[in-house]
Amino acid sequence: MKIKQVEELVGITRKNIRFYEEQGLLNVGRSENGYREYGMEDVERLKKIRLFRRLSVPLEEIRQYFEGTRTLEDILEKQVIHLEQE
């Protein structure tokens, strides 16, 4: 699917989608003509990224989660402590 469809499904702007791709959080395939081709896996990943960002999780921790070096529980526990301190 094209980026416009992904924007509508996820509620993230194309600028942010491209930013997450630049940051290595999203690896999108390309069609023969060079256009980005998004799949449902990409949509699901973007939904997770959006949720993490709404919880103020830093990009590096999101990256670590996707790489498997941090668990969801670890990240959320840290965020709860951080929010309690604020």
Buried (B, 14 or more C-beta within 10 A) or exposed (E): BEBEEBBEBBEBEEEBBBBBBEEEBBEBEEEEEEEBBBEEEBBEBBBBBBEBBEEEBBBEBBBBBBEEEBEEEEBEEBBEEEEEEE
